Amino acid sequence: MALDEDIPTVNIRLWRADAIVLFDWLMSTDVNTVPITHPAQKQALADLCSRFEWAADDDVISCTQEEIAAAQEAVAKDMGW
């Protein structure tokens, strides 16, 4: 998805571990199997994945399996549910 300067955007700061977990999940998930209530939701997930690939620091998109596991553990550590 190309970003047009006329299209409103939102900047989101993520904890690095959250970014790693989300990117890993997006790359390993078949978006056709994710429950949606509107086709735009599937497109938004695909857009998010491509934004990670385009804008994310190589530190996030080139993580090792060990780094992904550590990020998953860190994110899940104090979930409370």
N, C-alpha and C positions, 0 to 999 in steps of 0.2 A: 504494500500500500504506500504510494508516494504521498508525502505530506505537502500539501499546498499551504502557503503562508496565509491564505484567506480562510482556511478551515480552523476553527477554534481547537486548541489542544489543551491538555492538562499534564502537568509535570507531577510525577509521583516519586517520592523517595522511598526506597525499600531497604530493609535490612538485607545485607549481602546474603545471609543464609536463606531468607525468604526468596530472593531472586534466584538463587541456585536451585532451590526446591521447585519453584514454579517453572523455571525454564526446563529442568529435567523432566518434570511431569508433562509439560506441553509437548516436548519432543518425543515422549514415549507413549502419548495418548492418541488413540484414534478419535478425533473430534466427532466422527459420525456415530460414536457410541455414547457420547456425553449427553445426558438428558437436557433437552432445551425446550423452551416454550415458544420461541420465535427464531427464525433462521438468522437473524442479526446476532444472536448470542454466539452461534457457531462461528460466524464471520469475525466477531470481536475477539474470540479466542485465537483464531488464526492470525488476526492483526497483531495481537499481543505477542504471539510467538515470533512473528517477523520483526517486530520492534525490538525484542530482545536480541535477535540475531543482528539487526542493523545498528542498534545503539548501545547495547550492553558492552561493558568492558570485557575484553578477552578473558579476564580473570573469572568471569561468570560462565561464559559459554564454552570454555575449554577445561572445565573442572574434571578431575579424575573421579573414578568411582569412590575412592576413599573420601575425597572432599565432599562429594554428594551425600554420602552416608553421614559424615560429620555434620553437614548442614541440616539434614533431616533430623538427626538427633537433637541438635540445638533448637530447632524450631519446635519440635514436639516436646521438649523438656518440661516446660511449665504451662502446658496447654490448659489444664484444669477441666477438661471434658473428655 
